Amino acid sequence: MKIELDDLSRPAVHALLNEHLRSMHELSPPESVHALGLDKLRRPEITFWSAWDGEVLLGCAALKELDPRHGEVKSMRTPVARRRTGAGRALLIHVIETARARGYERLSLETGPLAGFEAAHRLYESAGFTRSGPFGDYRDDPFSVYMTLPLLASR
């Protein structure tokens, strides 16, 4: 598996992000969908990676800088056919290591609360994330679960 910085130009990445957006809209009302489309993922405060096995896309993840000490995990997605291959965990570890290298004190994320998100909850919890309240521009929302990982203690 090779994780690489991605410029969001490849059709396979577009397809995976479209799958992600469709899934989020199926599971949550529109006002509670916080997944980002291509244009928002291209903003300068966001770094985007994809994971590949040769020409096969295994997943993607992004890191958004909220401020110089706080980052947010965004766009974590593995294609349905490639789940349980370790790509999600590898991408999450890559995002965490990058956040630490940038000197972030905390890494946060927003995900859904429903059964469709249980595997994501387990992945994040296994990496040390714990449930928290809203952060950044988020507000209390019954369709959101907020999690955070302090980074300074593990340096």
N, CA, C and O atoms as a GROMACS GRO file, in nm:
protein
  620
    1MET      N    1   0.084  -0.118   0.000
    1MET     CA    2   0.000   0.000   0.000
    1MET      C    3   0.088   0.124   0.000
    1MET      O    4   0.185   0.133   0.075
    2LYS      N    5   0.054   0.218  -0.086
    2LYS     CA    6   0.128   0.344  -0.093
    2LYS      C    7   0.032   0.459  -0.065
    2LYS      O    8  -0.068   0.475  -0.135
    3ILE      N    9   0.063   0.539   0.038
    3ILE     CA   10  -0.015   0.658   0.069
    3ILE      C   11   0.057   0.776   0.006
    3ILE      O   12   0.177   0.796   0.027
    4GLU      N   13  -0.017   0.853  -0.071
    4GLU     CA   14   0.046   0.966  -0.139
    4GLU      C   15  -0.039   1.092  -0.131
    4GLU      O   16  -0.162   1.086  -0.125
    5LEU      N   17   0.030   1.205  -0.131
    5LEU     CA   18  -0.036   1.334  -0.141
    5LEU      C   19  -0.112   1.335  -0.273
    5LEU      O   20  -0.058   1.295  -0.375
    6ASP      N   21  -0.236   1.380  -0.271
    6ASP     CA   22  -0.320   1.368  -0.390
    6ASP      C   23  -0.368   1.506  -0.433
    6ASP      O   24  -0.403   1.589  -0.349
    7ASP      N   25  -0.370   1.530  -0.564
    7ASP     CA   26  -0.415   1.658  -0.616
    7ASP      C   27  -0.563   1.657  -0.656
    7ASP      O   28  -0.612   1.753  -0.715
    8LEU      N   29  -0.633   1.550  -0.624
    8LEU     CA   30  -0.777   1.538  -0.650
    8LEU      C   31  -0.811   1.545  -0.798
    8LEU      O   32  -0.916   1.598  -0.834
    9SER      N   33  -0.725   1.493  -0.883
    9SER     CA   34  -0.750   1.500  -1.028
    9SER      C   35  -0.792   1.367  -1.089
    9SER      O   36  -0.840   1.364  -1.202
   10ARG      N   37  -0.775   1.256  -1.016
   10ARG     CA   38  -0.799   1.124  -1.076
   10ARG      C   39  -0.945   1.081  -1.066
   10ARG      O   40  -1.010   1.103  -0.963
   11PRO      N   41  -0.998   1.021  -1.172
   11PRO     CA   42  -1.138   0.976  -1.172
   11PRO      C   43  -1.171   0.879  -1.058
   11PRO      O   44  -1.282   0.884  -1.005
   12ALA      N   45  -1.080   0.793  -1.020
   12ALA     CA   46  -1.108   0.698  -0.911
   12ALA      C   47  -1.132   0.772  -0.779
   12ALA      O   48  -1.218   0.734  -0.700
   13VAL      N   49  -1.055   0.877  -0.756
   13VAL     CA   50  -1.072   0.957  -0.635
   13VAL      C   51  -1.206   1.030  -0.641
   13VAL      O   52  -1.277   1.037  -0.541
   14HIS      N   53  -1.240   1.085  -0.757
   14HIS     CA   54  -1.369   1.153  -0.773
   14HIS      C   55  -1.483   1.057  -0.742
   14HIS      O   56  -1.578   1.092  -0.672
   15ALA      N   57  -1.474   0.935  -0.794
   15ALA     CA   58  -1.579   0.835  -0.772
   15ALA      C   59  -1.592   0.802  -0.623
   15ALA      O   60  -1.703   0.791  -0.572
   16LEU      N   61  -1.479   0.786  -0.555
   16LEU     CA   62  -1.483   0.754  -0.413
   16LEU      C   63  -1.544   0.869  -0.332
   16LEU      O   64  -1.623   0.845  -0.242
   17LEU      N   65  -1.507   0.991  -0.365
   17LEU     CA   66  -1.564   1.106  -0.294
   17LEU      C   67  -1.713   1.120  -0.322
   17LEU      O   68  -1.789   1.158  -0.234
   18ASN      N   69  -1.755   1.090  -0.445
   18ASN     CA   70  -1.898   1.093  -0.476
   18ASN      C   71  -1.973   0.986  -0.397
   18ASN      O   72  -2.082   1.010  -0.347
   19GLU      N   73  -1.912   0.866  -0.387
   19GLU     CA   74  -1.971   0.759  -0.305
   19GLU      C   75  -1.984   0.806  -0.161
   19GLU      O   76  -2.087   0.783  -0.097
   20HIS      N   77  -1.882   0.873  -0.110
   20HIS     CA   78  -1.882   0.924   0.027
   20HIS      C   79  -1.996   1.024   0.047
   20HIS      O   80  -2.072   1.013   0.143
   21LEU      N   81  -2.009   1.120  -0.043
   21LEU     CA   82  -2.114   1.221  -0.030
   21LEU      C   83  -2.253   1.158  -0.039
   21LEU      O   84  -2.342   1.193   0.038
   22ARG      N   85  -2.272   1.065  -0.133
   22ARG     CA   86  -2.401   0.996  -0.146
   22ARG      C   87  -2.435   0.923  -0.016
   22ARG      O   88  -2.548   0.932   0.033
   23SER      N   89  -2.340   0.852   0.038
   23SER     CA   90  -2.362   0.777   0.160
   23SER      C   91  -2.397   0.869   0.276
   23SER      O   92  -2.489   0.840   0.353
   24MET      N   93  -2.326   0.980   0.290
   24MET     CA   94  -2.354   1.072   0.400
   24MET      C   95  -2.495   1.130   0.387
   24MET      O   96  -2.565   1.148   0.487
   25HIS      N   97  -2.538   1.160   0.265
   25HIS     CA   98  -2.672   1.214   0.244
   25HIS      C   99  -2.781   1.109   0.264
   25HIS      O  100  -2.894   1.143   0.296
   26GLU      N  101  -2.747   0.982   0.246
   26GLU     CA  102  -2.843   0.875   0.275
   26GLU      C  103  -2.860   0.854   0.424
   26GLU      O  104  -2.968   0.813   0.469
   27LEU      N  105  -2.756   0.882   0.502
   27LEU     CA  106  -2.758   0.855   0.646
   27LEU      C  107  -2.795   0.974   0.732
   27LEU      O  108  -2.832   0.956   0.849
   28SER      N  109  -2.787   1.094   0.678
   28SER     CA  110  -2.809   1.214   0.760
   28SER      C  111  -2.890   1.317   0.682
   28SER      O  112  -2.885   1.320   0.559
   29PRO      N  113  -2.965   1.402   0.752
   29PRO     CA  114  -3.034   1.511   0.682
   29PRO      C  115  -2.933   1.610   0.624
   29PRO      O  116  -2.822   1.621   0.676
   30PRO      N  117  -2.969   1.681   0.518
   30PRO     CA  118  -2.873   1.769   0.450
   30PRO      C  119  -2.799   1.867   0.542
   30PRO      O  120  -2.680   1.890   0.524
   31GLU      N  121  -2.870   1.924   0.638
   31GLU     CA  122  -2.806   2.022   0.726
   31GLU      C  123  -2.705   1.959   0.822
   31GLU      O  124  -2.629   2.030   0.887
   32SER      N  125  -2.704   1.826   0.830
   32SER     CA  126  -2.611   1.756   0.918
   32SER      C  127  -2.500   1.683   0.842
   32SER      O  128  -2.424   1.607   0.901
   33VAL      N  129  -2.492   1.706   0.712
   33VAL     CA  130  -2.386   1.645   0.631
   33VAL      C  131  -2.270   1.744   0.625
   33VAL      O  132  -2.283   1.855   0.574
   34HIS      N  133  -2.156   1.701   0.678
   34HIS     CA  134  -2.037   1.788   0.683
   34HIS      C  135  -1.925   1.737   0.592
   34HIS      O  136  -1.813   1.787   0.599
   35ALA      N  137  -1.955   1.639   0.508
   35ALA     CA  138  -1.856   1.588   0.412
   35ALA      C  139  -1.828   1.697   0.309
   35ALA      O  140  -1.916   1.774   0.273
   36LEU      N  141  -1.704   1.701   0.262
   36LEU     CA  142  -1.662   1.806   0.169
   36LEU      C  143  -1.656   1.754   0.026
   36LEU      O  144  -1.614   1.641   0.000
   37GLY      N  145  -1.700   1.839  -0.067
   37GLY     CA  146  -1.686   1.809  -0.209
   37GLY      C  147  -1.548   1.849  -0.258
   37GLY      O  148  -1.466   1.900  -0.182
   38LEU      N  149  -1.524   1.825  -0.386
   38LEU     CA  150  -1.392   1.851  -0.445
   38LEU      C  151  -1.344   1.994  -0.425
   38LEU      O  152  -1.230   2.016  -0.386
   39ASP      N  153  -1.430   2.092  -0.452
   39ASP     CA  154  -1.388   2.232  -0.440
   39ASP      C  155  -1.340   2.266  -0.299
   39ASP      O  156  -1.238   2.332  -0.282
   40LYS      N  157  -1.413   2.221  -0.199
   40LYS     CA  158  -1.375   2.251  -0.060
   40LYS      C  159  -1.250   2.174  -0.020
   40LYS      O  160  -1.171   2.223   0.061
   41LEU      N  161  -1.232   2.055  -0.074
   41LEU     CA  162  -1.111   1.978  -0.042
   41LEU      C  163  -0.986   2.040  -0.104
   41LEU      O  164  -0.874   2.009  -0.063
   42ARG      N  165  -1.003   2.124  -0.201
   42ARG     CA  166  -0.889   2.190  -0.266
   42ARG      C  167  -0.845   2.319  -0.197
   42ARG      O  168  -0.754   2.386  -0.244
   43ARG      N  169  -0.908   2.353  -0.088
   43ARG     CA  170  -0.871   2.475  -0.017
   43ARG      C  171  -0.733   2.460   0.045
   43ARG      O  172  -0.692   2.349   0.080
   44PRO      N  173  -0.661   2.571   0.059
   44PRO     CA  174  -0.521   2.563   0.106
   44PRO      C  175  -0.505   2.508   0.248
   44PRO      O  176  -0.398   2.456   0.280
   45GLU      N  177  -0.605   2.517   0.332
   45GLU     CA  178  -0.592   2.466   0.469
   45GLU      C  179  -0.616   2.316   0.479
   45GLU      O  180  -0.613   2.259   0.588
   46ILE      N  181  -0.640   2.251   0.365
   46ILE     CA  182  -0.668   2.108   0.364
   46ILE      C  183  -0.560   2.034   0.285
   46ILE      O  184  -0.524   2.073   0.174
   47THR      N  185  -0.511   1.926   0.345
   47THR     CA  186  -0.417   1.835   0.279
   47THR      C  187  -0.492   1.704   0.257
   47THR      O  188  -0.558   1.654   0.348
   48PHE      N  189  -0.482   1.650   0.136
   48PHE     CA  190  -0.559   1.531   0.099
   48PHE      C  191  -0.464   1.421   0.053
   48PHE      O  192  -0.371   1.445  -0.025
   49TRP      N  193  -0.489   1.298   0.102
   49TRP     CA  194  -0.408   1.183   0.064
   49TRP      C  195  -0.498   1.072   0.009
   49TRP      O  196  -0.616   1.064   0.042
   50SER      N  197  -0.440   0.989  -0.074
   50SER     CA  198  -0.507   0.868  -0.119
   50SER      C  199  -0.412   0.751  -0.097
   50SER      O  200  -0.290   0.767  -0.096
   51ALA      N  201  -0.470   0.632  -0.080
   51ALA     CA  202  -0.393   0.509  -0.060
   51ALA      C  203  -0.419   0.417  -0.178
   51ALA      O  204  -0.533   0.400  -0.221
   52TRP      N  205  -0.310   0.357  -0.231
   52TRP     CA  206  -0.319   0.277  -0.353
   52TRP      C  207  -0.246   0.143  -0.337
   52TRP      O  208  -0.146   0.132  -0.267
   53ASP      N  209  -0.300   0.044  -0.404
   53ASP     CA  210  -0.232  -0.083  -0.426
   53ASP      C  211  -0.217  -0.092  -0.576
   53ASP      O  212  -0.307  -0.138  -0.646
   54GLY      N  213  -0.102  -0.049  -0.626
   54GLY     CA  214  -0.084  -0.036  -0.771
   54GLY      C  215  -0.180   0.068  -0.825
   54GLY      O  216  -0.173   0.185  -0.786
   55GLU      N  217  -0.269   0.028  -0.914
   55GLU     CA  218  -0.367   0.120  -0.972
   55GLU      C  219  -0.501   0.117  -0.900
   55GLU      O  220  -0.595   0.185  -0.941
   56VAL      N  221  -0.511   0.040  -0.792
   56VAL     CA  222  -0.637   0.023  -0.721
   56VAL      C  223  -0.642   0.120  -0.602
   56VAL      O  224  -0.555   0.118  -0.515
   57LEU      N  225  -0.744   0.205  -0.600
   57LEU     CA  226  -0.763   0.300  -0.490
   57LEU      C  227  -0.817   0.226  -0.369
   57LEU      O  228  -0.920   0.159  -0.377
   58LEU      N  229  -0.748   0.238  -0.256
   58LEU     CA  230  -0.788   0.172  -0.132
   58LEU      C  231  -0.858   0.264  -0.035
   58LEU      O  232  -0.928   0.217   0.055
   59GLY      N  233  -0.841   0.396  -0.051
   59GLY     CA  234  -0.906   0.488   0.040
   59GLY      C  235  -0.849   0.628   0.030
   59GLY      O  236  -0.755   0.655  -0.045
   60CYS      N  237  -0.909   0.716   0.110
   60CYS     CA  238  -0.862   0.855   0.113
   60CYS      C  239  -0.884   0.914   0.252
   60CYS      O  240  -0.962   0.861   0.331
   61ALA      N  241  -0.815   1.023   0.278
   61ALA     CA  242  -0.829   1.096   0.403
   61ALA      C  243  -0.774   1.236   0.383
   61ALA      O  244  -0.692   1.260   0.295
   62ALA      N  245  -0.821   1.328   0.465
   62ALA     CA  246  -0.774   1.467   0.458
   62ALA      C  247  -0.751   1.520   0.598
   62ALA      O  248  -0.807   1.470   0.696
   63LEU      N  249  -0.668   1.622   0.606
   63LEU     CA  250  -0.639   1.692   0.731
   63LEU      C  251  -0.662   1.840   0.707
   63LEU      O  252  -0.599   1.902   0.620
   64LYS      N  253  -0.753   1.897   0.785
   64LYS     CA  254  -0.784   2.040   0.776
   64LYS      C  255  -0.723   2.111   0.895
   64LYS      O  256  -0.742   2.070   1.010
   65GLU      N  257  -0.650   2.218   0.868
   65GLU     CA  258  -0.596   2.298   0.978
   65GLU      C  259  -0.704   2.395   1.024
   65GLU      O  260  -0.746   2.483   0.949
   66LEU      N  261  -0.748   2.378   1.149
   66LEU     CA  262  -0.846   2.470   1.207
   66LEU      C  263  -0.778   2.594   1.262
   66LEU      O  264  -0.828   2.705   1.249
   67ASP      N  265  -0.662   2.572   1.324
   67ASP     CA  266  -0.575   2.680   1.369
   67ASP      C  267  -0.436   2.618   1.386
   67ASP      O  268  -0.422   2.497   1.370
   68PRO      N  269  -0.335   2.695   1.418
   68PRO     CA  270  -0.199   2.639   1.424
   68PRO      C  271  -0.178   2.527   1.526
   68PRO      O  272  -0.074   2.461   1.525
   69ARG      N  273  -0.275   2.504   1.615
   69ARG     CA  274  -0.261   2.401   1.717
   69ARG      C  275  -0.367   2.291   1.707
   69ARG      O  276  -0.366   2.196   1.786
   70HIS      N  277  -0.459   2.304   1.611
   70HIS     CA  278  -0.574   2.213   1.608
   70HIS      C  279  -0.606   2.173   1.464
   70HIS      O  280  -0.626   2.258   1.378
   71GLY      N  281  -0.611   2.041   1.440
   71GLY     CA  282  -0.646   1.989   1.308
   71GLY      C  283  -0.773   1.907   1.314
   71GLY      O  284  -0.816   1.862   1.421
   72GLU      N  285  -0.832   1.886   1.198
   72GLU     CA  286  -0.954   1.807   1.186
   72GLU      C  287  -0.936   1.699   1.080
   72GLU      O  288  -0.891   1.728   0.969
   73VAL      N  289  -0.972   1.576   1.113
   73VAL     CA  290  -0.973   1.466   1.017
   73VAL      C  291  -1.097   1.484   0.929
   73VAL      O  292  -1.208   1.501   0.980
   74LYS      N  293  -1.078   1.480   0.798
   74LYS     CA  294  -1.189   1.493   0.704
   74LYS      C  295  -1.178   1.384   0.598
   74LYS      O  296  -1.071   1.328   0.575
   75SER      N  297  -1.290   1.354   0.536
   75SER     CA  298  -1.296   1.270   0.416
   75SER      C  299  -1.229   1.134   0.429
   75SER      O  300  -1.166   1.085   0.335
   76MET      N  301  -1.242   1.072   0.547
   76MET     CA  302  -1.194   0.935   0.564
   76MET      C  303  -1.292   0.844   0.491
   76MET      O  304  -1.411   0.841   0.523
   77ARG      N  305  -1.242   0.770   0.394
   77ARG     CA  306  -1.331   0.681   0.318
   77ARG      C  307  -1.252   0.567   0.257
   77ARG      O  308  -1.142   0.586   0.204
   78THR      N  309  -1.309   0.449   0.265
   78THR     CA  310  -1.256   0.330   0.198
   78THR      C  311  -1.368   0.278   0.108
   78THR      O  312  -1.482   0.269   0.154
   79PRO      N  313  -1.340   0.243  -0.017
   79PRO     CA  314  -1.446   0.187  -0.101
   79PRO      C  315  -1.505   0.062  -0.035
   79PRO      O  316  -1.434  -0.016   0.028
   80VAL      N  317  -1.635   0.045  -0.051
   80VAL     CA  318  -1.703  -0.069   0.012
   80VAL      C  319  -1.631  -0.200  -0.020
   80VAL      O  320  -1.614  -0.284   0.069
   81ALA      N  321  -1.589  -0.220  -0.143
   81ALA     CA  322  -1.523  -0.345  -0.184
   81ALA      C  323  -1.384  -0.362  -0.124
   81ALA      O  324  -1.328  -0.471  -0.130
   82ARG      N  325  -1.326  -0.257  -0.066
   82ARG     CA  326  -1.188  -0.263  -0.013
   82ARG      C  327  -1.184  -0.247   0.138
   82ARG      O  328  -1.076  -0.227   0.194
   83ARG      N  329  -1.296  -0.257   0.204
   83ARG     CA  330  -1.299  -0.241   0.349
   83ARG      C  331  -1.232  -0.360   0.416
   83ARG      O  332  -1.225  -0.469   0.360
   84ARG      N  333  -1.184  -0.336   0.538
   84ARG     CA  334  -1.118  -0.438   0.621
   84ARG      C  335  -0.986  -0.485   0.560
   84ARG      O  336  -0.945  -0.600   0.580
   85THR      N  337  -0.920  -0.396   0.487
   85THR     CA  338  -0.788  -0.429   0.431
   85THR      C  339  -0.677  -0.356   0.506
   85THR      O  340  -0.559  -0.378   0.478
   86GLY      N  341  -0.713  -0.270   0.601
   86GLY     CA  342  -0.613  -0.194   0.676
   86GLY      C  343  -0.587  -0.056   0.619
   86GLY      O  344  -0.509   0.021   0.676
   87ALA      N  345  -0.649  -0.023   0.508
   87ALA     CA  346  -0.624   0.108   0.446
   87ALA      C  347  -0.674   0.221   0.533
   87ALA      O  348  -0.606   0.323   0.548
   88GLY      N  349  -0.792   0.207   0.591
   88GLY     CA  350  -0.846   0.312   0.677
   88GLY      C  351  -0.755   0.340   0.795
   88GLY      O  352  -0.727   0.455   0.828
   89ARG      N  353  -0.710   0.234   0.860
   89ARG     CA  354  -0.619   0.250   0.974
   89ARG      C  355  -0.488   0.314   0.931
   89ARG      O  356  -0.437   0.403   0.999
   90ALA      N  357  -0.433   0.271   0.818
   90ALA     CA  358  -0.307   0.328   0.769
   90ALA      C  359  -0.323   0.477   0.738
   90ALA      O  360  -0.236   0.557   0.771
   91LEU      N  361  -0.434   0.512   0.676
   91LEU     CA  362  -0.458   0.654   0.646
   91LEU      C  363  -0.476   0.735   0.774
   91LEU      O  364  -0.423   0.846   0.784
   92LEU      N  365  -0.549   0.682   0.871
   92LEU     CA  366  -0.568   0.753   0.997
   92LEU      C  367  -0.435   0.773   1.068
   92LEU      O  368  -0.408   0.882   1.119
   93ILE      N  369  -0.352   0.670   1.073
   93ILE     CA  370  -0.220   0.683   1.135
   93ILE      C  371  -0.137   0.789   1.062
   93ILE      O  372  -0.066   0.868   1.125
   94HIS      N  373  -0.147   0.792   0.930
   94HIS     CA  374  -0.075   0.892   0.851
   94HIS      C  375  -0.122   1.033   0.887
   94HIS      O  376  -0.039   1.123   0.904
   95VAL      N  377  -0.251   1.053   0.900
   95VAL     CA  378  -0.306   1.184   0.937
   95VAL      C  379  -0.259   1.222   1.077
   95VAL      O  380  -0.218   1.336   1.099
   96ILE      N  381  -0.264   1.129   1.172
   96ILE     CA  382  -0.220   1.158   1.308
   96ILE      C  383  -0.072   1.195   1.311
   96ILE      O  384  -0.033   1.291   1.377
   97GLU      N  385   0.010   1.119   1.241
   97GLU     CA  386   0.154   1.149   1.238
   97GLU      C  387   0.181   1.285   1.175
   97GLU      O  388   0.268   1.358   1.221
   98THR      N  389   0.108   1.319   1.070
   98THR     CA  390   0.125   1.450   1.007
   98THR      C  391   0.084   1.561   1.102
   98THR      O  392   0.152   1.663   1.112
   99ALA      N  393  -0.027   1.541   1.174
   99ALA     CA  394  -0.072   1.641   1.271
   99ALA      C  395   0.033   1.662   1.379
   99ALA      O  396   0.060   1.775   1.419
  100ARG      N  397   0.091   1.554   1.427
  100ARG     CA  398   0.197   1.566   1.529
  100ARG      C  399   0.318   1.641   1.472
  100ARG      O  400   0.374   1.728   1.538
  101ALA      N  401   0.357   1.607   1.350
  101ALA     CA  402   0.473   1.672   1.286
  101ALA      C  403   0.448   1.821   1.268
  101ALA      O  404   0.543   1.900   1.272
  102ARG      N  405   0.324   1.859   1.247
  102ARG     CA  406   0.291   2.002   1.232
  102ARG      C  407   0.285   2.074   1.366
  102ARG      O  408   0.275   2.197   1.370
  103GLY      N  409   0.292   1.999   1.475
  103GLY     CA  410   0.288   2.060   1.607
  103GLY      C  411   0.148   2.083   1.660
  103GLY      O  412   0.130   2.159   1.755
  104TYR      N  413   0.049   2.019   1.601
  104TYR     CA  414  -0.087   2.034   1.653
  104TYR      C  415  -0.094   1.974   1.793
  104TYR      O  416  -0.029   1.874   1.823
  105GLU      N  417  -0.171   2.038   1.878
  105GLU     CA  418  -0.192   1.989   2.014
  105GLU      C  419  -0.312   1.896   2.021
  105GLU      O  420  -0.326   1.817   2.114
  106ARG      N  421  -0.400   1.906   1.921
  106ARG     CA  422  -0.523   1.829   1.924
  106ARG      C  423  -0.569   1.801   1.782
  106ARG      O  424  -0.551   1.882   1.692
  107LEU      N  425  -0.628   1.684   1.765
  107LEU     CA  426  -0.686   1.643   1.638
  107LEU      C  427  -0.830   1.604   1.667
  107LEU      O  428  -0.855   1.525   1.758
  108SER      N  429  -0.925   1.658   1.593
  108SER     CA  430  -1.066   1.632   1.616
  108SER      C  431  -1.131   1.580   1.489
  108SER      O  432  -1.074   1.588   1.380
  109LEU      N  433  -1.252   1.528   1.505
  109LEU     CA  434  -1.329   1.484   1.389
  109LEU      C  435  -1.477   1.486   1.422
  109LEU      O  436  -1.517   1.488   1.539
  110GLU      N  437  -1.557   1.486   1.317
  110GLU     CA  438  -1.702   1.475   1.327
  110GLU      C  439  -1.743   1.356   1.243
  110GLU      O  440  -1.696   1.341   1.130
  111THR      N  441  -1.829   1.272   1.298
  111THR     CA  442  -1.882   1.158   1.225
  111THR      C  443  -2.028   1.140   1.265
  111THR      O  444  -2.079   1.218   1.346
  112GLY      N  445  -2.093   1.041   1.212
  112GLY     CA  446  -2.234   1.019   1.241
  112GLY      C  447  -2.254   0.929   1.361
  112GLY      O  448  -2.163   0.856   1.400
  113PRO      N  449  -2.374   0.932   1.419
  113PRO     CA  450  -2.403   0.852   1.538
  113PRO      C  451  -2.471   0.718   1.510
  113PRO      O  452  -2.484   0.636   1.600
  114LEU      N  453  -2.512   0.696   1.389
  114LEU     CA  454  -2.596   0.580   1.358
  114LEU      C  455  -2.516   0.453   1.339
  114LEU      O  456  -2.393   0.454   1.335
  115ALA      N  457  -2.588   0.342   1.326
  115ALA     CA  458  -2.525   0.210   1.310
  115ALA      C  459  -2.429   0.207   1.192
  115ALA      O  460  -2.329   0.136   1.196
  116GLY      N  461  -2.458   0.283   1.087
  116GLY     CA  462  -2.371   0.286   0.970
  116GLY      C  463  -2.233   0.342   0.997
  116GLY      O  464  -2.144   0.333   0.913
  117PHE      N  465  -2.214   0.401   1.114
  117PHE     CA  466  -2.086   0.461   1.149
  117PHE      C  467  -2.011   0.384   1.258
  117PHE      O  468  -1.905   0.428   1.303
  118GLU      N  469  -2.064   0.270   1.300
  118GLU     CA  470  -2.001   0.196   1.411
  118GLU      C  471  -1.857   0.155   1.382
  118GLU      O  472  -1.772   0.164   1.470
  119ALA      N  473  -1.830   0.110   1.260
  119ALA     CA  474  -1.692   0.070   1.227
  119ALA      C  475  -1.598   0.191   1.237
  119ALA      O  476  -1.485   0.177   1.284
  120ALA      N  477  -1.645   0.307   1.193
  120ALA     CA  478  -1.564   0.429   1.205
  120ALA      C  479  -1.539   0.462   1.351
  120ALA      O  480  -1.426   0.495   1.388
  121HIS      N  481  -1.642   0.453   1.435
  121HIS     CA  482  -1.625   0.480   1.578
  121HIS      C  483  -1.518   0.388   1.638
  121HIS      O  484  -1.432   0.433   1.712
  122ARG      N  485  -1.525   0.259   1.604
  122ARG     CA  486  -1.427   0.164   1.657
  122ARG      C  487  -1.286   0.198   1.611
  122ARG      O  488  -1.191   0.191   1.689
  123LEU      N  489  -1.272   0.234   1.484
  123LEU     CA  490  -1.140   0.271   1.432
  123LEU      C  491  -1.085   0.391   1.507
  123LEU      O  492  -0.971   0.388   1.554
  124TYR      N  493  -1.164   0.496   1.519
  124TYR     CA  494  -1.118   0.618   1.586
  124TYR      C  495  -1.086   0.591   1.733
  124TYR      O  496  -0.985   0.639   1.784
  125GLU      N  497  -1.172   0.516   1.800
  125GLU     CA  498  -1.147   0.484   1.942
  125GLU      C  499  -1.020   0.401   1.958
  125GLU      O  500  -0.946   0.419   2.054
  126SER      N  501  -0.995   0.310   1.866
  126SER     CA  502  -0.875   0.226   1.876
  126SER      C  503  -0.748   0.309   1.856
  126SER      O  504  -0.640   0.268   1.899
  127ALA      N  505  -0.760   0.425   1.793
  127ALA     CA  506  -0.645   0.514   1.773
  127ALA      C  507  -0.632   0.615   1.888
  127ALA      O  508  -0.540   0.696   1.889
  128GLY      N  509  -0.724   0.608   1.986
  128GLY     CA  510  -0.714   0.696   2.102
  128GLY      C  511  -0.811   0.812   2.105
  128GLY      O  512  -0.812   0.888   2.201
  129PHE      N  513  -0.893   0.827   2.002
  129PHE     CA  514  -0.993   0.934   2.002
  129PHE      C  515  -1.100   0.903   2.107
  129PHE      O  516  -1.137   0.787   2.126
  130THR      N  517  -1.148   1.007   2.173
  130THR     CA  518  -1.259   0.994   2.268
  130THR      C  519  -1.368   1.094   2.230
  130THR      O  520  -1.342   1.195   2.164
  131ARG      N  521  -1.487   1.064   2.272
  131ARG     CA  522  -1.601   1.152   2.243
  131ARG      C  523  -1.580   1.285   2.312
  131ARG      O  524  -1.527   1.294   2.423
  132SER      N  525  -1.624   1.389   2.242
  132SER     CA  526  -1.608   1.526   2.294
  132SER      C  527  -1.730   1.606   2.250
  132SER      O  528  -1.824   1.552   2.191
  133GLY      N  529  -1.727   1.732   2.279
  133GLY     CA  530  -1.833   1.821   2.232
  133GLY      C  531  -1.795   1.879   2.098
  133GLY      O  532  -1.689   1.849   2.043
  134PRO      N  533  -1.884   1.962   2.044
  134PRO     CA  534  -1.854   2.027   1.916
  134PRO      C  535  -1.726   2.111   1.924
  134PRO      O  536  -1.688   2.157   2.031
  135PHE      N  537  -1.662   2.129   1.812
  135PHE     CA  538  -1.539   2.208   1.802
  135PHE      C  539  -1.549   2.294   1.677
  135PHE      O  540  -1.637   2.274   1.593
  136GLY      N  541  -1.460   2.391   1.665
  136GLY     CA  542  -1.460   2.477   1.547
  136GLY      C  543  -1.596   2.541   1.526
  136GLY      O  544  -1.652   2.600   1.618
  137ASP      N  545  -1.649   2.530   1.404
  137ASP     CA  546  -1.778   2.589   1.370
  137ASP      C  547  -1.896   2.494   1.391
  137ASP      O  548  -2.010   2.529   1.361
  138TYR      N  549  -1.870   2.374   1.442
  138TYR     CA  550  -1.978   2.277   1.464
  138TYR      C  551  -2.064   2.319   1.582
  138TYR      O  552  -2.019   2.390   1.672
  139ARG      N  553  -2.188   2.274   1.581
  139ARG     CA  554  -2.284   2.296   1.690
  139ARG      C  555  -2.342   2.162   1.731
  139ARG      O  556  -2.330   2.064   1.657
  140ASP      N  557  -2.404   2.157   1.850
  140ASP     CA  558  -2.471   2.034   1.891
  140ASP      C  559  -2.566   1.990   1.782
  140ASP      O  560  -2.641   2.071   1.727
  141ASP      N  561  -2.563   1.861   1.750
  141ASP     CA  562  -2.644   1.807   1.642
  141ASP      C  563  -2.667   1.660   1.673
  141ASP      O  564  -2.571   1.585   1.694
  142PRO      N  565  -2.793   1.617   1.676
  142PRO     CA  566  -2.818   1.476   1.707
  142PRO      C  567  -2.765   1.380   1.599
  142PRO      O  568  -2.760   1.259   1.622
  143PHE      N  569  -2.727   1.432   1.484
  143PHE     CA  570  -2.673   1.349   1.377
  143PHE      C  571  -2.522   1.355   1.370
  143PHE      O  572  -2.462   1.311   1.271
  144SER      N  573  -2.459   1.409   1.474
  144SER     CA  574  -2.313   1.418   1.477
  144SER      C  575  -2.257   1.360   1.606
  144SER      O  576  -2.315   1.376   1.714
  145VAL      N  577  -2.143   1.294   1.592
  145VAL     CA  578  -2.060   1.252   1.705
  145VAL      C  579  -1.928   1.323   1.687
  145VAL      O  580  -1.869   1.320   1.579
  146TYR      N  581  -1.881   1.389   1.792
  146TYR     CA  582  -1.754   1.461   1.788
  146TYR      C  583  -1.653   1.383   1.871
  146TYR      O  584  -1.684   1.332   1.979
  147MET      N  585  -1.532   1.374   1.818
  147MET     CA  586  -1.426   1.301   1.888
  147MET      C  587  -1.298   1.383   1.880
  147MET      O  588  -1.279   1.463   1.788
  148THR      N  589  -1.211   1.362   1.978
  148THR     CA  590  -1.085   1.436   1.980
  148THR      C  591  -0.972   1.346   2.030
  148THR      O  592  -0.993   1.250   2.104
  149LEU      N  593  -0.852   1.381   1.988
  149LEU     CA  594  -0.731   1.310   2.029
  149LEU      C  595  -0.628   1.414   2.070
  149LEU      O  596  -0.582   1.490   1.985
  150PRO      N  597  -0.590   1.420   2.199
  150PRO     CA  598  -0.482   1.511   2.239
  150PRO      C  599  -0.350   1.456   2.184
  150PRO      O  600  -0.325   1.335   2.190
  151LEU      N  601  -0.268   1.543   2.131
  151LEU     CA  602  -0.144   1.498   2.068
  151LEU      C  603  -0.020   1.529   2.151
  151LEU      O  604   0.080   1.458   2.137
  152LEU      N  605  -0.021   1.629   2.234
  152LEU     CA  606   0.099   1.666   2.307
  152LEU      C  607   0.140   1.558   2.406
  152LEU      O  608   0.260   1.532   2.422
  153ALA      N  609   0.044   1.494   2.472
  153ALA     CA  610   0.077   1.394   2.573
  153ALA      C  611   0.149   1.274   2.516
  153ALA      O  612   0.220   1.204   2.588
  154SER      N  613   0.131   1.250   2.385
  154SER     CA  614   0.191   1.131   2.327
  154SER      C  615   0.320   1.160   2.250
  154SER      O  616   0.369   1.076   2.176
  155ARG      N  617   0.374   1.279   2.269
  155ARG     CA  618   0.500   1.313   2.203
  155ARG      C  619   0.616   1.249   2.273
  155ARG      O  620   0.731   1.267   2.231
   0.00000   0.00000   0.00000
